[in-house]
Amino acid sequence: MANDYIEEGNQGIFAQPDGNENVVENYNDDSIVHLEDMEHIRRRPGMYIGKLGDGASQDDGIYVLIKEVIDNSIDEFTSGFGKRIEITVDKVERKVRIRDYGRGIPLGKIVDAVSKLNTGAKYDSKVFQKSVGLNGVGTKAVNALSSYFKAQAIREGKTRIAEFSQGKLTSDSGIIACSEEPGTLIEFIPDTALFGNYHYVDEYIDKRIWNYAYLNRGLTLIYNDKRYYSKNGLLDLLEHNMEGEGLYPIIHIKDEDFEAAFTHVNGQSSDYFYSFVNGQHTTEGGTHQSAFREAYARVVREFFQKEYEPADIRQGLTCALCVRIQEPVFEAQTKTKLGSTHLAPNNPDGTNDSPFLKTYVFDILKRHLDNYLHMNPASVQVLQQKILANEKERKEIAGIKKAARDSAKKVSLNNRKLRDCRIHLNTNHEKRLESTIFITEGDSASGSITKSRDVLTQAVFSLRGKPLNCLGMSKKVCYENEEFNLLQAALNIEEDIENLRYNNIVIATDADVDGMHIRLLMLTFFLQFYPDVVRNGHVFILQTPLFRVRNKKETHYCYSEEERISAKEKCGKQAEITRFKGLGEISPDEFRAFIGPNMRLEPVILNSDSGIKELLDYYMGKNTMERQKFIISNLRIEDNTNMDVTE
């Protein structure tokens, strides 16, 4: 197609902004640009790692870089080489160090292996049967996007060390003698020129490494001196991460390249999956997850010989699922959604005699789950009671849901609460991971954000006052409460969070008591009815500056008292200090910087030992005296007597 040859910004006759046809003159020989491998990755990082980010989100690029290197070490382990991987992250130097004890990259090809695209051993399916990394891209992307990158391979008493900067070779030791254990060492520092002032969130790295441990029984991982090891695989994952107690003992199925652990829990409005392909966490699901959903409902219906609704069977189901297939097809380099429909690739003659993934999953569940249900009548009784309870709840709110949907459709074309953007998460656009919705308090704050936002990727939803405290309420409130109904319609999460329209849900409230209360009320809504959006790292709190400190030459925006003091020292005694009381006070021109590339977001993270019910009961329930004692014992009194504030 002609578009394949057009460089962004020189779109010739295919895009004529403002009706100006003269732009066609810009499309000439100079418009055709050839980029070397490393340069192309740096120019278009989104094609390789999804998005850059600053570390606030768990799918930000700095974590993808770590994942890409560890994936190679995992592939060594699954091939039978190396039972230990060591990961170190120095937060001061921002240096990441990953050492495995596998075979080591062949010494003669180490430079090519980490710096030339379409170079690697994983194109040979005989060497790496069921690998995650298939395109020879991962480590090259890490190299290209790092200000410092080092690769060292140790094999048969010899080693070779190559160092790079921004993908360009800076030193090569050649092959020299070495007494260390065989394996590969990768060190890198993500380039601040691309990632900005990034930071690492320990919880995100910890979660990733635990997943590696759960999926690779017998492998020991060490992260900053902490040991990660799993004996029971996905059974351990579900026990450590499941919200609440299972209604019946966890069912654990292992069959060659398939493993699943699952049970039902109360209080969950849909099913929830921890799904993986060849060790890759497929946070957006895919064909394997759909196959399990369909097969599970079908097996249960056949067992009970009743035409239960599949949604009633699955509501409350919590499942950890992993399949291993040869040469999987993912929908993007970040590998968050599986697109493969077969267990193996097409044959050279164009035919495909390998079984469908859907058939494969159904056959396994038919054998194992059906046997389990016949042998465990107590679990069968609990499961049937859960299905009937789900059915009753669905029928009770069916009429309310229809009325609410009709209402949402009527206002969808002119929803005063929503200023939508053009690019959404559930599209194939390269910027879909940047899609963001700001939930603001009142028209004043939403006005500033609306005028400052990027209309391509940033939407705004305006609340009217304080939302309802929905703790302990049933799902009916999501349909009966107009605000909640419009919000869930805007997010498109009523049926399944796989349809979520925005990757980032940002609660943007004032930094005062009322603003904090609204944050808690919105978090209560998500945790009560849609905890999956929090578990999957989609919910954030927007950090906006508390102070502006400026003189005639410079302006500083400060997010804390410490930053205010530092800025005042830089600006001198004549500094003008403004204390922002609300988002509406910040001008649109100023606000643009606070929601741009350097936007500060605080992720809402659920630790595995944090019970949602207990958490909500404590902060949003009726234990008034207990909360009052906590507040009094933790009260801080700020001394502002020395602060010269200009209103």
C-alpha positions in Angstrom: 0.0 0.0 0.0 1.1 3.5 -0.7 0.8 4.4 3.0 3.7 2.0 3.8 6.1 4.5 2.2 4.9 7.6 3.9 6.8 9.0 6.8 4.7 10.6 9.6 4.4 14.3 8.9 4.7 13.9 5.1 1.4 12.3 4.2 1.1 13.8 0.8 -2.2 13.4 -1.0 -3.4 10.9 1.5 -3.9 13.5 4.2 -4.7 17.1 3.4 -5.1 19.1 6.7 -7.4 22.1 6.5 -8.1 21.3 2.8 -4.6 22.5 1.7 -3.7 20.5 -1.4 -0.2 22.1 -1.6 0.9 19.5 1.0 1.3 17.0 -1.9 4.5 18.9 -2.8 6.1 17.6 0.4 5.9 14.0 -0.8 9.1 13.5 -2.8 12.3 11.5 -2.8 13.3 13.1 0.5 10.1 11.6 2.1 11.4 8.1 1.7 13.5 7.5 4.8 15.5 4.3 5.7 16.2 3.7 9.3 18.7 1.3 10.7 17.5 -1.4 13.1 18.3 0.4 16.4 17.3 3.8 15.0 13.9 2.5 14.0 13.3 1.1 17.5 14.2 4.4 19.1 12.0 6.3 16.6 9.0 4.0 17.0 9.4 2.4 20.5 5.6 1.9 20.7 5.9 -0.8 18.0 8.2 -2.8 20.3 7.3 -2.2 23.9 3.8 -0.7 23.7 4.4 2.6 25.4 7.1 4.5 27.2 5.6 5.8 30.5 7.4 6.8 33.7 6.9 3.6 35.7 3.5 4.5 37.3 1.7 1.9 35.2 2.5 -1.8 35.3 2.6 -2.0 31.5 5.0 1.0 31.1 8.1 0.4 29.0 10.7 0.0 31.8 8.9 -3.1 33.0 8.6 -4.5 29.5 12.3 -4.1 29.1 12.9 -6.2 32.2 10.4 -8.8 31.0 12.0 -9.1 27.6 15.3 -10.1 29.1 13.9 -12.4 31.8 11.8 -14.1 29.0 15.0 -15.3 27.4 16.3 -16.7 30.6 13.0 -18.5 31.2 13.2 -20.0 27.7 16.6 -21.4 28.7 15.0 -23.0 31.8 12.1 -24.5 29.9 14.6 -26.0 27.5 16.2 -27.7 30.5 19.1 -25.4 31.2 19.6 -23.3 34.3 17.5 -23.4 37.5 18.3 -20.0 38.9 17.8 -16.4 37.6 19.1 -13.4 39.6 17.5 -10.0 39.1 18.8 -6.8 40.6 17.4 -3.3 40.2 19.5 -0.4 41.5 17.0 2.4 42.0 19.7 5.0 42.5 21.7 4.2 39.3 18.5 2.8 37.6 20.6 -0.1 36.5 19.0 -3.5 35.9 21.1 -6.7 36.1 19.7 -10.1 35.0 21.9 -13.2 35.2 20.9 -16.7 34.3 22.8 -20.0 34.3 21.7 -21.5 31.0 23.8 -22.3 28.0 24.8 -18.7 27.3 24.5 -16.9 23.9 26.9 -18.4 21.4 30.0 -16.3 21.7 30.6 -15.7 18.0 27.1 -14.2 17.6 26.5 -12.3 20.8 26.8 -8.8 19.2 24.4 -9.8 16.4 22.0 -11.5 18.8 21.5 -8.3 20.8 21.7 -5.6 18.1 20.4 -6.9 14.8 16.7 -7.5 14.1 15.6 -10.8 12.7 18.6 -12.5 14.3 18.1 -15.2 16.9 17.8 -18.9 17.7 14.1 -18.8 18.3 13.3 -18.9 14.6 14.5 -22.5 14.8 11.5 -24.4 16.5 13.7 -27.4 17.1 15.9 -25.4 19.5 13.1 -23.5 21.3 9.9 -25.5 21.0 7.5 -23.4 23.0 9.2 -20.0 23.6 7.6 -16.6 24.3 10.1 -14.6 22.3 9.7 -15.5 18.6 10.6 -12.5 16.5 14.1 -11.8 17.5 13.2 -8.4 18.8 13.0 -8.3 22.6 16.6 -7.9 23.7 17.4 -5.7 20.7 14.6 -3.3 21.8 16.1 -3.3 25.3 19.5 -2.4 23.8 18.2 0.3 21.5 16.2 2.0 24.3 19.0 2.0 26.9 21.7 4.6 27.5 23.9 1.7 28.7 23.6 -1.9 27.7 25.9 -4.8 28.4 25.7 -8.4 27.2 28.0 -11.1 28.5 27.9 -14.8 27.6 29.9 -17.5 29.4 30.3 -20.9 27.6 32.8 -23.7 28.1 35.3 -21.7 30.1 35.2 -18.7 27.8 33.3 -15.4 27.7 32.7 -12.4 25.6 31.4 -9.0 26.7 29.8 -6.4 24.5 28.7 -2.9 25.6 26.4 -0.5 23.8 24.9 2.9 24.1 21.5 3.6 22.5 22.0 0.4 20.5 25.5 1.3 19.2 28.4 -0.9 20.0 31.0 0.9 22.3 33.2 -2.0 23.3 33.8 -5.7 22.6 36.1 -7.8 24.7 36.4 -10.5 22.1 36.5 -14.1 23.3 38.6 -14.5 26.4 39.1 -17.1 29.2 36.6 -17.2 32.1 36.1 -19.3 35.2 32.4 -18.3 35.9 29.5 -20.6 35.6 27.9 -20.8 32.1 25.0 -18.5 31.3 24.1 -15.0 30.2 24.4 -11.6 32.0 22.5 -8.6 30.8 22.8 -5.1 32.3 21.0 -2.0 31.1 19.9 1.5 32.1 16.7 2.7 30.3 17.5 6.0 28.5 16.1 9.0 30.3 16.1 10.8 26.9 13.1 8.5 26.0 11.6 7.5 29.4 12.1 10.8 31.2 12.3 10.9 35.0 11.1 7.3 35.4 10.9 5.3 38.6 10.4 1.6 39.5 7.5 0.4 41.6 8.6 -2.6 43.5 5.1 -4.1 43.6 5.0 -4.4 39.8 8.3 -6.1 39.6 7.5 -8.4 42.5 4.2 -9.4 40.9 5.9 -10.2 37.6 8.6 -12.4 39.2 6.0 -14.3 41.3 4.2 -15.1 38.1 7.4 -16.5 36.6 7.9 -18.7 39.7 4.3 -19.9 39.6 4.6 -20.9 35.9 8.0 -22.5 36.2 8.0 -25.0 39.1 11.5 -25.9 40.1 12.9 -22.5 39.1 14.4 -20.2 41.7 14.3 -16.5 41.1 16.1 -14.0 43.3 15.1 -10.3 43.1 17.2 -7.9 45.2 18.0 -10.8 47.7 14.4 -12.0 47.9 13.8 -15.6 46.9 10.8 -16.6 44.7 9.9 -20.3 44.4 6.7 -22.2 43.8 6.1 -25.9 44.5 2.5 -26.2 43.2 2.4 -23.8 40.3 -1.0 -22.2 39.4 -2.5 -23.7 42.6 -0.1 -21.5 44.6 -0.9 -18.5 42.4 -4.6 -18.7 43.0 -4.3 -19.4 46.7 -2.0 -16.4 47.2 -4.0 -13.9 45.0 -7.6 -15.0 45.3 -10.0 -12.5 46.9 -11.7 -14.3 49.8 -12.3 -18.0 50.4 -13.2 -20.4 47.6 -16.7 -21.8 47.8 -15.2 -25.3 47.2 -11.6 -26.6 47.1 -9.6 -25.3 44.2 -9.7 -27.7 41.2 -6.2 -28.1 39.8 -5.8 -29.7 36.3 -2.4 -30.4 34.6 -2.3 -32.1 31.3 0.8 -31.9 29.1 0.8 -28.3 27.8 -2.3 -27.2 29.7 -2.6 -26.2 33.4 -5.6 -24.5 35.2 -6.6 -23.9 38.8 -10.1 -22.5 39.5 -12.9 -22.2 42.0 -15.8 -19.8 42.7 -15.9 -16.9 45.1 -18.8 -14.7 46.3 -19.1 -11.0 45.6 -17.5 -11.1 42.1 -19.7 -9.7 39.3 -18.0 -11.7 36.5 -15.3 -14.3 36.1 -11.7 -13.3 36.6 -8.6 -14.8 34.9 -4.9 -14.9 35.5 -4.1 -16.2 32.0 -0.7 -17.1 30.4 0.7 -18.4 27.2 4.2 -19.9 27.3 4.8 -18.0 30.5 3.6 -14.7 29.1 1.0 -12.9 31.2 -1.8 -12.2 28.7 -3.6 -9.5 30.6 -6.0 -8.8 27.7 -6.9 -12.5 27.4 -7.3 -14.0 23.9 -8.3 -17.2 22.3 -7.1 -19.5 25.1 -9.1 -17.6 27.6 -12.2 -17.6 25.4 -11.8 -21.3 24.8 -11.7 -22.0 28.5 -14.7 -19.9 29.2 -16.8 -21.6 26.5 -15.5 -25.1 27.4 -16.1 -24.7 31.1 -19.7 -23.6 30.7 -20.4 -26.4 28.2 -18.9 -29.1 30.5 -20.9 -27.9 33.5 -24.2 -27.7 31.5 -23.6 -31.2 30.2 -22.9 -32.5 33.7 -26.1 -31.0 35.2 -28.1 -31.7 32.0 -29.7 -28.3 32.4 -29.6 -25.3 30.0 -28.1 -22.9 32.5 -27.0 -19.5 31.1 -23.2 -19.5 30.6 -23.0 -16.2 32.4 -24.7 -17.7 35.5 -22.2 -20.6 35.4 -19.2 -18.3 35.2 -20.1 -15.4 37.5 -17.7 -15.5 40.5 -15.3 -18.0 38.8 -11.7 -17.2 39.5 -9.2 -19.0 37.3 -5.4 -19.3 36.7 -4.8 -20.6 33.3 -1.7 -21.4 31.2 -1.3 -23.1 27.8 2.0 -23.8 26.0 1.8 -23.8 22.2 4.3 -23.8 19.4 4.9 -20.4 17.7 2.0 -18.5 19.3 0.6 -15.5 17.5 0.1 -12.5 19.7 -1.8 -9.3 18.6 1.2 -7.1 19.4 4.9 -7.2 20.4 3.9 -6.6 24.0 2.1 -10.1 23.9 -0.8 -9.2 26.1 -3.4 -10.9 24.0 -3.2 -14.3 22.2 -4.5 -14.4 18.6 -3.6 -18.1 17.8 -6.5 -20.4 17.1 -4.4 -23.6 16.6 -1.8 -25.3 18.8 0.8 -25.2 16.1 1.6 -23.0 13.0 0.4 -23.7 9.4 2.2 -26.4 7.5 4.4 -25.4 4.6 1.8 -26.6 2.1 -0.7 -24.1 3.6 -2.8 -26.7 5.4 -3.2 -26.9 9.1 -3.8 -30.4 10.6 -3.1 -29.3 14.2 -6.1 -29.2 16.5 -8.0 -26.1 17.2 -7.2 -24.5 20.6 -10.9 -24.5 21.4 -11.2 -28.3 20.8 -8.0 -29.0 22.7 -9.2 -27.1 25.8 -12.7 -28.6 25.7 -11.3 -32.2 25.5 -9.1 -31.6 28.5 -11.9 -30.1 30.6 -14.4 -32.8 29.5 -12.1 -35.5 30.8 -10.7 -33.9 34.0 -13.5 -31.5 35.2 -16.3 -34.0 34.4 -14.4 -36.7 36.4 -13.9 -34.3 39.3 -17.6 -33.4 39.4 -18.6 -37.0 39.5 -16.2 -37.8 42.3 -16.9 -34.7 44.5 -20.7 -34.4 45.2 -20.1 -31.8 48.0 -18.4 -29.4 45.5 -21.1 -30.1 43.0 -23.8 -29.1 45.5 -22.0 -25.8 46.2 -21.4 -25.1 42.5 -25.1 -25.6 41.7 -26.2 -23.3 44.6 -23.9 -20.7 43.2 -25.3 -21.0 39.7 -28.9 -20.7 41.0 -28.0 -17.7 43.1 -26.4 -16.0 40.0 -29.5 -16.9 38.0 -31.8 -15.3 40.7 -29.7 -12.1 40.8 -29.6 -11.8 37.1 -33.4 -12.1 36.8 -34.0 -9.6 39.6 -32.1 -6.9 37.9 -32.9 -7.8 34.3 -35.7 -5.2 34.0 -33.5 -2.5 35.7 -30.6 -3.3 33.4 -32.8 -2.9 30.3 -34.1 0.5 31.5 -30.6 1.6 32.4 -29.2 0.5 29.0 -32.0 2.4 27.2 -31.3 5.4 29.2 -27.5 5.2 28.5 -28.2 4.8 24.8 -30.4 8.0 24.8 -27.6 10.1 26.3 -24.7 8.4 24.5 -24.7 10.8 21.7 -25.0 13.8 23.9 -23.6 12.8 27.3 -22.8 16.0 29.1 -20.8 14.1 31.7 -18.4 12.5 29.1 -16.1 14.4 26.8 -14.8 11.4 24.9 -11.5 10.9 23.0 -10.9 9.3 19.6 -8.6 6.4 20.4 -9.6 3.7 22.8 -8.0 0.6 24.4 -10.3 -1.8 22.5 -9.0 -0.7 19.1 -5.9 -1.6 17.2 -4.4 1.9 17.2 -0.7 2.1 18.2 -1.6 4.6 20.8 -4.4 2.6 22.4 -2.3 2.0 25.6 -2.3 5.8 26.1 -6.1 6.0 26.2 -7.1 7.7 29.5 -10.3 8.8 31.1 -10.2 11.5 33.9 -12.9 11.3 36.5 -13.3 14.8 37.9 -15.3 16.5 40.6 -17.6 19.1 39.2 -17.6 21.2 36.1 -14.9 23.6 37.2 -12.2 20.9 37.4 -13.4 19.1 34.3 -13.4 22.4 32.4 -9.7 22.9 33.0 -8.8 19.4 32.0 -11.1 19.4 29.0 -9.4 22.5 27.6 -5.9 21.1 28.3 -6.3 17.4 27.3 -5.1 15.5 24.2 -8.4 14.9 22.4 -6.9 11.8 20.7 -6.2 9.8 23.8 -7.7 11.7 26.9 -11.4 11.7 27.8 -13.1 13.4 30.8 -16.0 12.3 32.9 -17.5 14.8 35.3 -19.1 13.9 38.6 -21.8 15.9 40.1 -20.9 16.4 43.8 -20.1 13.4 45.9 -21.0 10.0 44.5 -23.0 7.4 46.5 -21.2 5.3 49.1 -22.1 1.9 47.5 -20.5 -0.3 50.2 -22.5 -3.4 50.8 -25.0 -2.6 48.0 -26.0 -5.0 45.2 -25.2 -4.6 41.5 -28.6 -3.0 41.1 -27.2 0.3 42.2 -25.0 0.4 39.1 -28.2 0.6 37.0 -30.4 2.6 39.4 -27.9 5.3 40.1 -27.7 7.5 37.0 -24.1 8.6 37.6 -22.8 5.0 38.1 -24.8 3.8 35.1 -23.4 6.4 32.8 -19.9 5.8 34.1 -20.0 2.0 33.5 -21.4 2.7 30.1 -18.6 5.1 29.3 -16.0 2.5 30.5 -17.9 -0.3 28.7 -17.3 -2.7 31.5 -20.8 -3.9 32.3 -20.4 -7.3 30.7 -16.6 -7.9 30.7 -13.5 -5.8 31.4 -11.9 -7.2 28.2 -14.1 -4.5 26.5 -12.7 -1.7 28.6 -12.4 1.4 26.5 -9.6 3.2 28.4 -6.3 1.8 29.6 -5.9 4.4 32.4 -8.8 5.3 34.7 -7.6 8.4 36.5 -9.4 9.8 39.5 -8.7 13.6 39.4 -9.9 15.4 42.5 -8.8 18.3 44.6 -6.1 17.7 47.2 -8.4 18.6 50.1 -10.7 16.7 52.5 -13.6 16.6 50.1 -11.4 15.5 47.2 -10.0 12.7 49.3 -13.5 11.6 50.2 -14.5 11.5 46.6 -11.5 9.4 45.8 -12.5 6.9 48.4 -16.1 6.8 47.2 -14.9 6.1 43.6 -12.5 3.5 44.8 -15.3 1.9 46.7 -17.4 1.7 43.5 -14.6 0.0 41.6 -13.6 -2.4 44.3 -17.2 -3.3 45.1 -18.4 -4.0 41.6 -15.4 -4.0 39.2 -12.3 -5.0 41.3 -10.7 -6.4 38.1 -9.9 -3.0 36.8 -7.9 -2.3 40.0 -6.3 -5.7 40.0 -5.2 -5.3 36.4 -3.5 -1.9 37.2 -6.0 0.4 35.3 -6.8 2.8 38.2 -4.7 5.8 39.2 -4.8 8.9 41.3 -3.8 12.1 39.5 -1.1 14.1 41.4 -1.5 17.8 40.8 0.8 20.5 42.3 0.0 22.0 45.6 2.2 25.1 45.1 3.5 27.3 42.4 6.8 29.0 43.3 8.1 31.6 40.8 10.1 34.8 40.3 10.6 36.8 37.2 13.0 34.3 35.6 11.7 30.8 36.6 8.6 28.9 37.7 8.4 25.7 39.7 5.4 23.5 40.4 5.7 21.7 43.7 3.9 18.5 44.7 5.0 18.4 48.3 6.2 20.7 51.2 9.8 19.5 50.5 9.6 20.5 46.9 8.1 23.9 47.9 11.0 24.6 50.3 13.6 23.6 47.6 11.9 25.7 45.0 11.8 28.7 47.3 15.6 28.4 47.9 16.2 28.4 44.2 13.9 31.4 43.5 15.2 33.5 46.4 13.5 35.6 49.0 11.3 37.5 46.5 9.6 34.3 45.4 5.9 34.4 44.9 4.2 31.3 46.3 0.7 30.3 45.3 -1.2 27.5 47.1 -3.6 25.7 44.7 -6.8 24.9 46.5 -8.6 23.1 43.7 -8.1 21.9 40.1 -10.4 24.6 38.8 -7.9 27.3 40.0 -5.2 26.0 37.7 -5.4 27.6 34.3 -5.7 25.4 31.2 -2.3 26.4 29.9 -0.7 25.4 33.2 -2.8 22.2 33.4 -1.6 21.0 30.1 1.8 20.2 31.6 0.3 18.3 34.5 -1.6 15.8 32.2 1.0 15.6 29.4 3.9 13.3 28.9 5.3 14.1 32.4 1.9 13.5 34.2 2.4 12.2 37.7 0.1 9.3 38.4 -0.1 7.3 41.7 -1.2 3.7 40.9 -3.9 2.0 43.0 -2.3 -1.3 43.9 -3.9 -4.2 45.6 -1.4 -6.3 47.6 -2.1 -10.0 47.7 -2.6 -9.8 51.5 -5.2 -7.0 51.2 -8.7 -8.3 51.6 -11.1 -6.0 49.6 -14.0 -6.6 51.9 -12.0 -5.9 55.1 -10.4 -2.8 53.5 -13.7 -1.3 52.5 -15.4 -2.2 55.8 -12.7 -0.3 57.7 -12.5 2.8 55.6 -16.0 3.1 54.2 -18.1 1.1 56.7 -19.8 2.0 60.0 -16.9 1.4 62.4 -16.8 5.1 63.2 -15.1 4.9 66.6 -12.3 2.6 65.3 -11.6 5.0 62.4 -11.8 8.0 64.7 -9.1 6.6 67.0 -6.9 5.8 64.0 -7.2 9.4 62.7 -6.5 10.9 66.1 -3.4 8.8 66.7 -2.1 9.6 63.2 -3.0 13.2 63.0 -0.3 15.6 61.6 -0.3 19.3 62.3 1.4 21.3 59.6 3.2 24.5 60.6 2.5 27.1 57.8 3.5 30.2 59.8 6.6 30.7 57.7 5.0 30.3 54.4 4.3 33.5 52.4 1.4 32.5 50.2 0.0 34.8 47.5 -3.7 34.1 47.0 
